[in-house]
């Protein structure tokens, strides 16, 4: 099995941010809203390690996750004034922003790998599911990730390897075909059928 497949379960069941967190996120966001650089620094120093983990769990690549985190904090700085405590906790708002940024990156990456209309719709559906998973309690998310790892193991090698190369390594169909020494049409079929099998297995 390729190295990507060997490391997949560990990536899927990455540690979630701790539930208990006494940092005053609301105060820090309020400071950012008033353009207080010190507040932004405090927020970054406290939350960045956790938020990087959130991004890593979604994009599966540290360099990309760091870019996601950078872009997310720019949005925090520019949009902190839009946070409304009446609509939810500041910590949740911040983590949702990072998840949204990371999911956008994944969606753009998948559109490049799977550009046809049918798969584009599947990507939209999977992105919505991933967003819902990110909002679920930590225990439920871990169960879902464990189930996904099991479902991946149940795929035959060509489908599993094609999906891992596409989702984990960000390979195009052509690159996957070169790695597997298989026809391009076969790779496209393996990815399409593998995604469908995963969807059915997760239901």
Secondary structure, DSSP 8 states (H G I E B T S, - for coil): --HHHHHHHHHHT-----S---S-HHHHHHHHHTT-HHHHHHHHHHHHHHHHHHHHHHH--HHHHHHHHHHHHHHHHHHGGG--GGGS-HHHHHHHHHHHHHHHHHHHHHHHHS-SHHHHHHHHHHHHHHHHHHHS-HHHHHHHHHHHHHHHHHS-HHHHHHHHHHHTS---HHHHHHHHT--HHHHHHHHHHHHHHHHHHH-
